[in-house]
Amino acid sequence: MRHGGIRLAWIQAAPGARVPSLHQPTSRTEQHVDQGRPVPRRRDVLGEPGPRRALRRQRQPRAAVGPAHPAQRRGVHRQRRRRHEAAPEAARRRAAPGPVTVPTELPPPPLGSFASDNAAGVSPEVLAALVAANEGPALAYGEDPWTAEMVAAFRDLFDAPVEVLVGWGGTGANVFGLASLLQPWQSVLCTDTAHIVVDECGAPARFTGSAITPVPHVDGKLEVAAVAPFLHWLGTEHHVQPRVLSISQVSEMGTVYSVDEIAALCDFAHANGLLVHLDGARIANAVVATGADVRTMLRDAGVDVLTFGLTKDGAMYGESVVYLRPELAEHARFVRKQAGQLPSKARFVSAQVTALLADELWLRNAEHANAMARRLAELVADVPGVRVPRPPEANSLFVQLPPEKIRPLQDWSFFWEWDLSQDMVRWMTSFATTDDDLDRFAAGVRAVLAG
C-alpha cells in the first residue's frame, strides 16, 4: 500500500500501541512478556521490514499454574539476546534506536537548512513592510489601506478583476478555498501525493464535508486519461459527484506542469462541469521554472481558484486565495470566517503580499531558490553512493542514498526522508540558501558517504 509516495508495510499492533509517524522512521522496540507470552508493541512500518525470521520471538508455553520461574525467564532473555546479536547489521539498525557512528572528520554544517523552504527566514523587504504597516492604527478584518493595495496588486498582476482573500496559512487557505466551491455530496479529485491528502491532517475533508478522491498520477502530476474514469458516475445519485479538480504547482514530487498540461486539464474539467483549484504553495518557483507569464499559466489556461503561496518565498506567514473567476467568491468571506481564517489585523498579511509582488521580488526569490537546487544537484552528482533520479525542476532535489548513511547525515544537518522504500530523501533550497551552504552541505554528504 502507498500513502503520499511512501510504501507502508502494515502489521497487526497490540491494543493501545503507539501509531508511528508517516514521515519519520520508527524503530522496533523490544517485546515484553505478558503472562508468559510475547506481546508486540510496535514495528517499523516504513520501508521494507527487516528479516523477521532472525528477530522473531520464540513463543514460550504458558505455565500451567502461576508465572514462569525467574530462572526460566532469564534463559528466555539470553536466547533473545543471542538471536538479536545474530541478526544481520541492517536488521540490527532497524531493531533498536541507538547512537549511530558519524565520521569524526566532518566539515562544519551549513548555516542554512535543507529540510524545507519553510525553514528560511523572512525577506528584508517584507520585514520593512511589516514595520511600516505597524505605524498607527487601522481598521481590522481587511478594511484597511494595505489590503486594498494588495487586491489592486493582484488585479494588476493578472490583468483581471480577481477577488482575493488572505488567510493564516496554506492549509487554511486550501480549506476555505475548496469549501467555497463545494457541496457535501461533491468531491475533489487530486493525486494521492497532494498536500490536501497527505499533509493537512484531514482538514479539507472535515471542513468541506466532501470526499477527497485520489487519482493515479505520473511523478505527482495528473493527466486527463487518468482523471476520465472517475467521472463515470456523474449524475448518478448513488455516487459522490466530482466537482473540483485540484492540482499542485509545483507538485509534491518536485515536478512542474507546463502551461499546455494545465490548459488540457482545465479544458477537460470545464467540459465536464468541474472547477479547477490550484495549490500554488510554490507557484513562484513554477513560474520561473517554466519561463511562462503568470497570466498565461493560470488565468489563460483556465484555473478557477488558486492558493497563491508566499510563505515559502520570503513571507513571514499568511497566504492568499485568488478567485480568477470572481463570481465563485460570492460566499467565500463567510466560509473563511467559519474556518477561522480571517485575520483581525489583516494589514500585516496584506503588507507582506504587496512587498513580495512589488518589483517582482517573489520571482527573484524563486529564481534564486531554483538555481540553488540545480547547483546542489551538480555538487553531489559525482559522490559515490548518491543517485539523483531526475534533475530538479524547481527548488527540491530528490536523492537516493545508502540507507545506513541517511541517519548520520541527518544528525549532521537535518533533512526529511521522502520514500524509504526507495531510500529516497528530499533536500530543499530557498531564497535564503547561500553558495556557502551548498559547499558545506555537499562536503558533508561526501564525507559521510565516504566514512
Buried (B, 14 or more C-beta within 10 A) or exposed (E): EEEBBBBBEEEEBEEEBEEBEEEEBBBBBEBEBEEBEBEBBBBBBBBEBBEEEBBEBEEBEEEEEEEBEEEEBEEBEEEBEEBBEEBEEEBBBBBEEEEBEBEEEBBEBBEBBBBBBEBBEBBEBBBEBBEEBEEEEBEEBBEBEBBEBBBEBBBEBBEBEBBBBBBBBBBBBBBBBBBBBBEEEBBBBBBBBBBBBBBBEEBBBEBBEBBBBBBEBEEBBBBEEBBEEBBEEEEEEEEBBBBBBBBBBBBBBBBBBBBEBBBBBBBBBBEEEBBBBBBBBBBBBBBBBBEBEBBBBBBBBBBBBBBBBBBBBBBBBBBBBBBBBBEBBEEBBEBBEEBEBBBEBBBBBBBBBBBBBEEBBBBBBBBBBBBBBBBBBEBBEEBEBBBBEEEBBBBBBBBBBBBEBBBBBBBBBEBBBBBBBBBBBBBBBBBBBBEEBBBBBBBBBBBBBEE
